[in-house]
C-alpha cells in the first residue's frame, strides 16, 4: 500500500465560482440540432451506466434492466447498447449472468454505499466480493466525514487501498459533491482521487441533493484534463444523479467536448449515471424517426 | 428643466428602458414623474403547468381582431411541454375527489365573477361591443357554475349497476379518458373555450386548449382565473397561436388521449389521430347555438371523453 503523501500535495488553487458558473451556463446555451443532436443522443446512450440502486431491487428487476441495457430499443438496430449496468454488490452475479456475451459492463457500488460509514476492512471486503462476483467496475464513495474534518491523508489512503483491492477492475471515485459544499473542496477531492489512482471521478451517489450539476462537472473535467497534461494519464468523469432529460445530456456532452476534447468523447472516458434519462433519449429518437411526439408509456420502465 | 408632468410617452419610454438613469433622476428631482399613473400594457402569454411562459419559440403574432397587440405564438414544442404538464396534472385532478373538483370549478366561477370588468375588457379587445361582451360573460359564468355542480354527479348519471345472470354485483364505473386536446372555436372566444373544456374537467380529464386565433385575449386571461382558483397545475393548459400550424400537431401527438375540435370534421386530423387510437370529436355549432346556454349545458358534452370500466363482484352470501 502506498504511504501517505505530504499534505502539501493536496493543495489546490482556489476556484473562481463566478467564472466557473458563467462558463457552464454559457456552454449550456449552445444548441444542437438535426444530425448533430441525433449523434449526441446516440453517444449519450452508449455512455450510460444504467443504474438501479434501491432497497427494493430484485434479481428480476436487474435482469430486465440488463435486457434494456443491451437493446434499449429492440426494434431499432441503430440504437447502441449502454456502457454498463450499475447495481449493488449482491446483485452483481445476476447482472453478470444476464449480460454474458454482450459488451455491457457490470459496475457495482461498494464501500458502504451511499454513506460510506463502515470500517475499512468491511469496505475492502465488499470490494473484493464484488470483483470476485464479476464486477468489472467499482464505484466507491469517499469518506466525506474525514474529508470535511481535514483528514485528507485518510481519504487518500482509503482510495489507494480500494484501488488495490479492485485489481483489474476500473475504480470510479464518488466524491458526493453535494456534501462537499464548496468548489474548492470539490477541486481538492478531485486532486486526492487523481493522486490515489482512481480511474474515474464521479459526482454523486444520486442519494443526495444537489447531485450532478453543470459547474461541478466542468470543474471535474478541468481537473481530469489538467491531470492528463501533467502526467499523461487519462482519467474519466462520470456525471451521476439528477440527469433526466436529453437536453441535459447534450449539455454535458458540450462541456466534455469543449473542456477535454475528442479524446474524452467516448464511453471509455465519460459516463452518465442515470435511470430515467434513457427513456427520455429514446422518446427523442423515436420522435425524430416518426415525426410524432411519443407517449412515455410506450417505452418499458426498465 | 421641465416643470410640467411627464407625458405618457415618457413613462412608456421608461418602461421600455429607453431613458437614461441620469435623465430619469432629473425628472424625479423636479417631481414630475411620481404623480403620473403608469400605464401597464399586458403581454399575453401562454398558461402551461400553472405558469405563464412566453412561447418557447420566442415568436408572437398579431390577432386580426386587434393587430396592435402582440400575443405569444405557441409552437409544437410549447404543445409538447403542455402535454407533459397535463399528464402530471391529470394524476392530481383525476385523483382528487369529485366533490373537491366541483368546489374548485365553483371557485373558478367566483373568480370570473370578481374579475368581471377585466374579463369584459378582454372580450372587448377581441372586437365585441360592451353589451355583447357582458352577455358572453354571463353565459360563461352560468356554464361554469353548472359544470361545477355536475362534477360529483357524473358517476351516478353515467355509471350504472347492471343486471347480470349469476350471483354478482356488476358496476360500470366512470373514468376520465386522460389528457385531451381542445381546439376552441374562433368565436365566441371565452364561451367557446369553457363550453368545450368544462365538460372534460367535470369528467376528470386534464386539457390542453388552443384558444381563438383571431381573439385570444379572453381565453388567455382564463389562465389567470385558473391560477387563482386552486385548479391544480397542469389540469388546464392554454396555448395561443395559429390553428393551421398547431392543429396537425395536436392530432399527431401520441401522448394525447383525445381531441375535441370546434369546426367541421377534418379527415386529415382524424387520420393522423388514428396513430395512437386517439378519440376525436368535432363539434360544429352555429353562432346562434353558441349563445344558447341550455344548448351548452348537457351531459352529452361529458360523455364522449369518459371511459366505462365494468367490475364484477361476488354477492356475499
Interface residues (C-beta under 8 A of the other chain):
Chain A: X291 X292 X293 X294 X295 X296 X298
Chain B: X76 X79 X80 X83 X87 X249 X252 X253 X254 X255 X275 X276
